Amino acid sequence: MSPLARIARYVVLRPQTLLLLGGSLALWSFLEVKTILRSSRDAVSMMKGRVAEMMHSEVMLHEEFSKTWQYKSSSAAVYSIQGRRDHMEDRFDILTDALNQSQTNIYGIFDGHGGETAAEYAKSHLPVMLQQQLQRYEKQKENSALTPQSILKQQILDMDKEILEKLSASYDEAGGFISFNGSWRVQGVLAMSRSLGDYPLKNLNVLTPDPDVMTFDLDKLQPQFMILASDGLWDAFSNEEAVHFIKEHLDEPHFGAKSIVLQSFYRGCPDNITVMVVKFKKRGSEATG
């Protein structure tokens, strides 16, 4: 054995050296175990925090969806949630006329803003009044100068007058402007130029109830479905995205209405969200959405 090896053996095997090595090993083991225990405690605390957060989220979701309205028939489905708003201002109504040959069906969503009073009034009166006028028109249309479009327009204008007369007594305001805050808004609040009610804005002539009416020939268009929604949906989905989403979920119990409402909420929509999906019967070969 070389002198260097003998010296190293002598140093390593000395009791003082062995004691020092043993102490160092024990200290290292203690520190390692302490680190592991600390990491374990941190992991447990983090897991508890996540569980608590998930439970809180579940409670919050339950509260968010506590005012949930839903409707389902063979041809239409509606799903509606209050969402992150303090009040539920959306309303909807469906009137079918399957007993008469005209088969006049009326589908409506009424999105209140600044309160639900006008939306509730319109929902309670407009569809019924419109259906009565359309049924009367069907019986006399050969000798009538009216059209379904003109009837719809007139009923909306008459409804606006009723709302203003009944609900405008306590309102007053002056001035008028249009501002941009993500979108152009009348008086800085309305992202639209037409509405029912809104007396302060109507009084300033910055808003109109005159509807923009479009008509479609369903026999020529052959649609697969129709989407009606309050702007809570359109805050989170574009028209194209919504059509594609509903196509993918049309076989669900609510024809995709429930799924797209919840998806809008998860995307962060702050508004009430109401979606109605109407399925049309196929009128020929493969229909399109």
Secondary structure as UniProt FT lines:
FT   HELIX           3..12
FT   HELIX           15..64
FT   STRAND          68..72
FT   STRAND          76..81
FT   TURN            83..84
FT   STRAND          90..95
FT   TURN            98..99
FT   TURN            101..102
FT   STRAND          106..111
FT   HELIX           117..140
FT   HELIX           141..143
FT   HELIX           148..167
FT   TURN            169..170
FT   STRAND          178..180
FT   STRAND          184..186
FT   TURN            187..189
FT   HELIX           199..203
FT   TURN            204..205
FT   HELIX           218..221
FT   STRAND          225..229
FT   HELIX           231..234
FT   TURN            235..236
FT   HELIX           239..249
FT   TURN            250..251
FT   TURN            253..256
FT   HELIX           257..266
FT   TURN            267..268
FT   STRAND          273..279
//
